[in-house]
């Protein structure tokens, strides 16, 4: 049995100790103050919750119960209720004040630590990451102090319950380490979402403490009722803070690379490799790749494929890996394009599969299978007789291929599902985005023109809604287009398709109007729902789509140049 979990815990604790040493050396005053303020905040909150319980007990009694201390009984019931109620509010306000002091201290301490490390900017939001990390670390230390204070106090007024809690926590820790070391798959699952397990163990521990208190009152020599109530509340808070400490240390250790680079003078930032990326590259290792490819091809072809040859296809998309695989299947030479999606591209894989399995008249390589390889999405295409286009050929035929996509009429079900799922261009481009042009260019723009365009947005929306939807792909890169045996062109990657009003990404310049007329005529021959569409309508769609693209890319000057043509086409 390999105790990998125990080693992992030991590494996390060792790193936490070294981080704590750094904090106490560089900012000792802030660190001690933050810990003290956090412990006080927790104690104030505990007392603030405990006092209302005593007030409720007093409200349910005609006199001060005998288990209250003698000096409190002398105050009388009514004065005691008023005093405890006011004290409860005061302690809660002190809790809020202590929490605010911790936040201020964390920001100041993290700034001093960053100045001391003398590093350049490493990544976005590093100041926030540093302050949150510092605050979380001091919070975890304060949690340890709070648990220790509770246990020490309990040893004096309820020794037996303190022993039960310590034994339970010790046995719980040992049991979890042994269990997760035996079942490594469960250890990986809990490592990804650690918040659940400590909370469950803490809740069970609270029930154990409650059960022991009841048993001790029935069959043992338990202390007074008030002591038992206070001990029960302390046990609840103790287990809550203990599970919080585990969560804090786990969260800090998951940011080890960032925090070490920020706080330690001699450490540089090495981004950690995600577990799904490690899994992907283990599949792409040559020997492993041969094994799963051979099994996959047999599943797709229905019989073994011999003499397998394989080469990587570069489509210029990260985390999507394509291989052209050829082999002998039943005396015929077959070729397959196999596309493997990393775990962070599952949405792309599903988006592509939704289109290719539902629409059957698209210019695509024939999709043979949508399957899973080691929990990663995989699509298999039939590439027999097809050849990939080079960069020059792709650039030459791409405009005509984009135009041909508009000739493919999407089904009513696909269009309805898309509209319910994703916003269209008139929903994405609103007046606040258009006003950015005026804000940034200021005196260089005609404010009246911008206002006219904003006022015309409802009419533009009405015109675009009247247009039929057409298939569009914003990012077709070299390596994605293939040439078929009949000379036509087909696409191998559809992960980022969308539906937009007809004319989206078409030519919009006045000197291209003859090309638009020719293109619209071709579309109208293939699609009966486009018979009544005019050239002005599709050019309005093209201009409005291009306006959104330019604003999103920060080309505000170029976006302003489209406003007059948009209004002109709208009038036409």
Secondary structure by P-SEA (a helix, b strand, c coil): ccaaaaaaaaaaaaaaaaaaaaaaaccaaaaaaaaaaaaaaaaaaaaaaaaaaaaaaaaacccccccccaaaaaacaaaaaaaaaaaaaaaaaaaaaaaaaaaaaaaaaaaaaaaaacccccccaaaaaaaaaaaaaaaaaaaaaaaaaaaaaaaaccaaaaaaaaaaaaaaaaaaaaaaaacaaaaaaaaaccccaaaaaaaaaaaaaaaaaaaaaaccccccaaaaaaaaaaaaaaaaaaaaaaaaaaaaaaaaaaaaaaccccbbbbbbbcaaaaaaaaaacaaaaaaaaaaaaaaaacccccbbbbbbbbcccccbbbbbbbbbcccbbbbbbbbbbcccaaaaaaaaaaaaaccccccccccccccccccbbbbbbbcccbbbbcaaaaaaaaaaaaaaaaaccccaaaaaaaaaccccccccccccccccccccccccccaaaaaaaaaaaaaaaaaaaabbbbbbbccccccccccccccbbbbccccccccccccccccccccaaaaaaaaaaaaaaaccccccccaaaaaaaaaaaaaaaaaaacaaaaaaaaaaaaaaaaac
